[in-house]
Amino acid sequence: MTAEGDASEAHPAVDRALIKKAVVGLVVILAIAGIVGVVFKEPLQLAGAAFLDAFGLVGLFVSVLITDGVPFPLTNEPLIFLARGAGVGAWVIFGIVSAGSIAAGSVGYWGGRLVGRSLGLEEWLEIKQPALVHYMRRYGAEGVAIAALLPIPFQLSTWSAGTLQVPYGKVVLASLLRIPKTGFYVLLIVGGLSLGGA
């Protein structure tokens, strides 16, 4: 194999279709935020206030930990909408959601490491997300890093990393990439809601 081939094996190339999907996803989030701000301003504020009254900011953190930590393709964006609807500041949302998402990376990893094999997670993922399992086997923590940034199920990548026994320290470092992604999504949602008048 050539040196060029070795380099391409060592560093994953991000699929162009994945980048297009990411761009479309960002445009959709901005559009949804604008529409919600116009059409559902009052219900969003009521739902957000009810959520924060019941669970507080700790509840927001725990909710992010659950959505980003369980091995199902859930997303934390609705929680950002709720928090903003309740009037929580953008920086507070950014801090709590980032912390919850980073912590969820460890929850997913250790879930996969401790019980993933006994639950048959790897086999289930091979059926449901074959490209992800292939990617994780080939690139390990770099797969988690890409999932942390792009619209690949982050929680499935961390559970898969645990099941495949990717080095934990590398998964923690990869999980830190949730910080810029969260910041960008908070900016999009807050900006979209503001454009919509919420």
C-alpha positions as CSV (number, residue, x, y, z in Angstrom):
1,M,0.0,0.0,0.0
2,T,1.3,3.5,-0.8
3,A,2.0,6.1,1.8
4,E,-0.9,8.1,0.4
5,G,-3.2,5.1,1.0
6,D,-1.9,4.8,4.6
7,A,-2.6,8.5,5.3
8,S,-6.2,8.1,4.0
9,E,-6.7,5.1,6.2
10,A,-5.4,7.0,9.3
11,H,-7.5,10.0,8.9
12,P,-11.2,9.7,8.0
13,A,-12.6,11.7,5.1
14,V,-15.9,13.4,5.9
15,D,-18.4,12.5,3.3
16,R,-19.7,15.4,1.2
17,A,-23.3,14.1,1.7
18,L,-22.8,14.4,5.4
19,I,-21.6,18.0,5.1
20,K,-24.7,18.8,2.9
21,K,-26.9,17.1,5.5
22,A,-25.3,19.3,8.2
23,V,-25.9,22.5,6.2
24,V,-29.5,21.6,5.5
25,G,-30.0,20.7,9.2
26,L,-28.7,24.1,10.3
27,V,-30.9,25.9,7.8
28,V,-33.9,23.9,9.0
29,I,-33.2,24.7,12.7
30,L,-32.9,28.4,11.9
31,A,-36.2,28.3,9.9
32,I,-38.0,26.3,12.7
33,A,-36.8,28.7,15.3
34,G,-38.1,31.7,13.3
35,I,-41.5,30.0,12.7
36,V,-41.8,29.0,16.4
37,G,-40.9,32.6,17.4
38,V,-43.8,33.9,15.2
39,V,-46.5,31.2,15.5
40,F,-45.8,29.5,18.8
41,K,-44.3,32.3,20.9
42,E,-46.8,32.1,23.8
43,P,-47.1,28.3,24.0
44,L,-43.2,28.1,23.9
45,Q,-43.0,30.6,26.8
46,L,-45.6,28.7,28.8
47,A,-44.1,25.3,28.1
48,G,-40.6,26.6,28.9
49,A,-41.7,28.2,32.1
50,A,-43.6,25.1,33.2
51,F,-40.5,23.0,32.5
52,L,-38.1,25.3,34.4
53,D,-40.6,25.7,37.3
54,A,-40.9,22.0,37.7
55,F,-37.2,21.0,37.1
56,G,-35.1,24.1,37.2
57,L,-31.7,24.4,35.6
58,V,-30.6,21.1,37.2
59,G,-33.5,19.5,35.3
60,L,-32.2,21.0,32.1
61,F,-28.8,19.5,32.7
62,V,-30.2,16.1,33.6
63,S,-32.5,16.2,30.5
64,V,-29.5,16.8,28.2
65,L,-27.6,14.1,30.0
66,I,-30.4,11.7,29.2
67,T,-31.1,12.7,25.6
68,D,-27.4,12.7,24.7
69,G,-26.5,9.7,26.9
70,V,-29.1,7.0,26.1
71,P,-28.5,4.8,23.0
72,F,-31.3,6.2,20.9
73,P,-31.0,8.9,18.3
74,L,-32.5,11.7,20.4
75,T,-31.6,15.4,20.2
76,N,-31.2,18.1,22.8
77,E,-32.4,21.0,20.6
78,P,-36.0,21.0,21.9
79,L,-34.5,21.6,25.4
80,I,-32.7,24.6,24.1
81,F,-36.0,25.9,22.7
82,L,-37.8,25.3,26.1
83,A,-35.0,27.0,28.1
84,R,-35.0,30.0,25.8
85,G,-38.8,30.1,25.9
86,A,-38.6,30.4,29.6
87,G,-36.3,33.4,29.3
88,V,-33.0,31.7,30.3
89,G,-30.0,33.6,29.0
90,A,-28.1,32.3,26.0
91,W,-24.8,32.0,27.9
92,V,-26.5,30.0,30.7
93,I,-28.2,27.7,28.2
94,F,-24.8,27.2,26.4
95,G,-23.0,26.4,29.6
96,I,-25.6,23.9,30.9
97,V,-26.3,22.1,27.6
98,S,-22.5,21.9,26.8
99,A,-21.8,20.4,30.3
100,G,-24.7,18.0,30.0
101,S,-23.6,16.8,26.5
102,I,-20.0,16.4,27.5
103,A,-21.0,14.4,30.5
104,A,-23.3,12.3,28.3
105,G,-20.3,11.3,26.3
106,S,-18.9,9.5,29.4
107,V,-22.3,8.0,30.3
108,G,-22.6,6.6,26.8
109,Y,-19.1,5.3,26.8
110,W,-19.3,3.5,30.1
111,G,-22.8,2.2,29.3
112,G,-21.4,0.7,26.1
113,R,-18.3,-0.6,27.9
114,L,-20.1,-2.2,30.9
115,V,-23.4,-3.5,29.4
116,G,-23.2,-2.9,25.6
117,R,-22.0,-6.4,24.8
118,S,-24.4,-8.2,27.1
119,L,-27.3,-6.2,25.6
120,G,-26.2,-7.1,22.1
121,L,-25.7,-3.4,21.3
122,E,-23.0,-4.0,18.6
123,E,-25.3,-6.4,16.7
124,W,-28.3,-4.0,17.0
125,L,-26.2,-1.1,15.8
126,E,-24.9,-3.2,12.9
127,I,-28.5,-3.6,11.8
128,K,-29.7,0.0,12.5
129,Q,-26.5,2.0,11.9
130,P,-24.1,-0.1,9.9
131,A,-22.1,2.8,8.6
132,L,-21.6,4.1,12.1
133,V,-20.3,0.8,13.4
134,H,-18.0,0.5,10.4
135,Y,-16.7,4.0,11.0
136,M,-16.2,3.4,14.7
137,R,-14.3,0.2,14.1
138,R,-12.1,1.9,11.5
139,Y,-11.5,5.3,13.2
140,G,-12.4,4.9,16.9
141,A,-12.3,8.2,18.8
142,E,-12.1,10.2,15.6
143,G,-15.6,8.8,14.8
144,V,-16.8,10.1,18.1
145,A,-15.3,13.5,17.3
146,I,-17.1,13.7,13.9
147,A,-20.3,12.6,15.5
148,A,-19.9,15.3,18.2
149,L,-19.8,18.0,15.5
150,L,-22.0,16.7,12.7
151,P,-25.5,15.2,12.4
152,I,-24.4,11.7,13.3
153,P,-26.0,10.3,16.4
154,F,-23.6,11.3,19.1
155,Q,-24.9,8.9,21.8
156,L,-24.7,5.9,19.4
157,S,-21.1,6.8,18.7
158,T,-20.2,6.9,22.4
159,W,-22.0,3.7,23.2
160,S,-20.3,2.1,20.2
161,A,-16.9,3.4,21.3
162,G,-17.5,1.8,24.8
163,T,-18.6,-1.5,23.3
164,L,-15.6,-1.5,21.0
165,Q,-13.3,-0.5,23.9
166,V,-11.9,2.7,22.3
167,P,-9.5,4.4,24.8
168,Y,-11.6,6.4,27.2
169,G,-9.4,9.4,27.3
170,K,-9.7,9.9,23.6
171,V,-13.5,9.7,23.8
172,V,-13.5,12.4,26.5
173,L,-11.4,14.7,24.3
174,A,-13.6,14.0,21.4
175,S,-16.7,14.8,23.5
176,L,-15.3,18.3,24.1
177,L,-16.2,19.1,20.5
178,R,-19.8,19.3,21.7
179,I,-18.9,22.7,23.0
180,P,-18.6,24.5,19.7
181,K,-21.6,22.5,18.2
182,T,-23.8,23.5,21.2
183,G,-22.6,27.1,20.9
184,F,-23.5,27.2,17.3
185,Y,-26.9,25.6,17.8
186,V,-27.7,28.0,20.7
187,L,-26.8,30.9,18.5
188,L,-29.0,29.6,15.7
189,I,-32.0,28.9,17.9
190,V,-31.7,32.1,20.0
191,G,-31.2,34.1,16.7
192,G,-34.1,32.4,15.0
193,L,-36.4,33.0,17.9
194,S,-35.4,36.6,18.1
195,L,-36.1,37.1,14.4
196,G,-39.5,35.5,15.0
197,G,-40.2,37.9,17.9
198,A,-39.8,35.4,20.8
